[in-house]
Amino acid sequence: MARIAIAGFAHETNTFAPAPTAYVDFTEKNAYANGMRGAQVLANPEFAMPIGGFAAAARAAGDEMVPICWYAAEPAGPVTADAFERITAEIVHGVATSGAIDAVYLDLHGAMVADGYDDGEAEILRRVRAVIGPHMPLVASLDLHANVGPDMIRHASALVAYRTYPHVDMRETGARAHGLIKWCLANGRRPAVAVRRLPFIMPPHRQSTMTEPCIGIYAELANIEAGDPRLASLSFNMGFHLADIPMNGPSVIAYATDEAAARAAVDRLGTLVESHEAAFNVGLLPPREAIQLALQQPPGKPVVLADVQDNAGGGATADTVGILEALVAMKVDDAVLAILHDPESARAAHRAGTGATITIDLGGKLVPGHKPFRGSFVVEALSDGPFKLTGPMLRGNTGNLGKVAQLRIGGVRVVVSEGRTQCLDQAYFRHAGIEPKDHRLVVVKSTNHYRADFAPMAERIVEVAAPGLSSMDPASLPFTKLPDGIRMHGKGPAFRHPR
């Protein structure tokens, strides 16, 4: 039996987003799980995060856990120094005062940027390593979108990433992290490691593991790992492109009994990924063309329109109104949209009450140069407070978007909320009184996570190039720190530092 200290601190940072991520965003404002301390971390045995899967595996193995804390926040701008220092200090202090422990597990993301640290996770790992010494196992689970730099590799005994996007294997990834800790303890050392960085950025709307080429890539990853008993773990991190940092980009990481086995695994998988480079392109339809295509589909099942660039899960504001304007202008008679983040409008609807008609400036308030949609809306339904999430990604978690309103203008219904999150779960519609399958067009502000819950009910999915701060075209962004020569998307232009 091992005694393991566990903690979590996760953030996916969009360095181009205008709003920083403050301490309160980790402790009070999360749309799917507020911050937890001590025993709270283990209170929900179904917790749909890696730390929940780690805890389940540890219990099954008879290991004792020392829970410290778990914090996550919606993607946004860089984490403030105040938030980073307070939470990191809480983790480090918790590890230092855990008594006699055999290992440490951290539930991280891999794409955190904090004030003063381009690689936030590397600094967290460095500080924990300084407390536990060079030999104790220190294993972290990562999001599939991790931007992994050399310092993360150096300070961790091992890193292991999700294998699905939408992320429906977060608990399984936590369990794999537990397996790596047991490997380290059984072998009395950390495994050998090999890393291969890939030469192009991958726009996230092309990264779905529900479509090719990623279905085949991850199937081969599993085959490689299972086919060599020397391998302890193999991960393919597709990277988070909205971060202007030197370690931005995809990578393959292998851990094995020896360096030769690790190197062979990363080279085999890396070569396969690079053979599919052309598939990781940008192409999207503008709103009117996307809507026209959707309306041409046979009736019976909804068509999902994905507002991929206004995705709160990528740090966007979730308040742009490009698709809404097109739906209304085209007089679409049956469309529903979620989630539009506008606290002012959500509160106005609650003040007016169900059945009232309100004239408001909806959305368009948070991105410079954008304008709200001015219109008269009928308040169809109101809700407030926590509700259960039911989709494959976060089933077992509780959501809370504060005040939520269903507003209708003509045949278009919009879910408006105080809280900001991406629409990755049909529960966000149902919380506002809308059953998505009963409508012709279903608009979701999300890049890929929506697929887990919405693809099974959809006639077709159409990705839309509406405005938003989560641009799918890396070449359109004002990078200054990227690795010199990395291609901006599959077969795209190479980044060059100004001379």
Secondary structure as UniProt FT lines:
FT   STRAND          3..10
FT   STRAND          12..13
FT   TURN            15..16
FT   HELIX           23..27
FT   STRAND          36..37
FT   HELIX           38..42
FT   TURN            45..46
FT   HELIX           50..61
FT   STRAND          64..72
FT   HELIX           81..96
FT   STRAND          103..107
FT   TURN            115..116
FT   HELIX           120..132
FT   STRAND          138..142
FT   TURN            144..145
FT   HELIX           150..155
FT   STRAND          158..161
FT   HELIX           170..187
FT   STRAND          192..197
FT   HELIX           204..206
FT   TURN            209..210
FT   TURN            212..213
FT   HELIX           214..227
FT   TURN            229..230
FT   STRAND          231..237
FT   TURN            246..247
FT   STRAND          251..256
FT   HELIX           259..275
FT   HELIX           277..279
FT   HELIX           287..295
FT   TURN            299..300
FT   STRAND          303..307
FT   TURN            308..309
FT   HELIX           312..314
FT   HELIX           322..329
FT   TURN            330..331
FT   STRAND          335..341
FT   HELIX           343..352
FT   TURN            354..355
FT   STRAND          357..362
FT   TURN            368..369
FT   STRAND          373..383
FT   STRAND          386..388
FT   TURN            392..396
FT   STRAND          398..400
FT   STRAND          404..409
FT   TURN            410..411
FT   STRAND          412..417
FT   HELIX           427..430
FT   TURN            431..433
FT   HELIX           436..438
FT   STRAND          441..444
FT   TURN            449..450
FT   HELIX           451..454
FT   HELIX           455..457
FT   STRAND          460..464
FT   HELIX           474..476
FT   TURN            484..485
FT   TURN            490..491
//
